């Protein structure tokens, strides 16, 4: 019988054996990468987020308390790391926009924010009746996910794509179960609307939504 996460944590605390820590890494690195990739939309950034997550887990293991599942604690660190990455990207984007042309950028934001993104996505789509390979489906779903508010996007990824429970998600993102349900509901509605031009019926949505 394999030891639990909590047993491994206690052994690592007692021995500082990196072999034990690597067992925890192997258990969760693939799942964290899948979440980071969907959240960030970039392989390199997702890989970096996974690395930074486990660095922080290693640094903060003395602070871990058994009143929460280790997995929930771990995924909360991963979630915070992804949010930090997104905030940094947004700050860089804001800085670049201001440096380029403040007046033009302000005017564009006021008149076309969101609309251009949707237009570009629609313009590049294949015929909805066309058979799409899984890579095309992944890219379409990813671009649509990126148009959701981050709070809805993350909850939808965790629940519908990674099968976390409402309780687990509430612990990871630090909000109530009711708020998790609300974000999931509105995120699903918006994502379905964005994907409608690409997939002709609801059954077609199941494959890309659950793709890892």
Secondary structure, DSSP 8 states (H G I E B T S, - for coil): ----HHHHHHHHHHH--HHHHHHHHHHHHHHHHHHHHHHH--HHHHHHHHHHHHHHHHHHGGG--TTS-HHHHHHHHHHHHHHHHHHHHHHHHHHHHHHHHHHHHHHHHHHHTTHHHHHHHHHT---TTS---HHHHHHHHHHHHTTS-HHHHHHHIIIIIT---HHHHHHHHTS-HHHHHHHHHHHHHHHHHHHTTT-SSHHHHHHHHH--
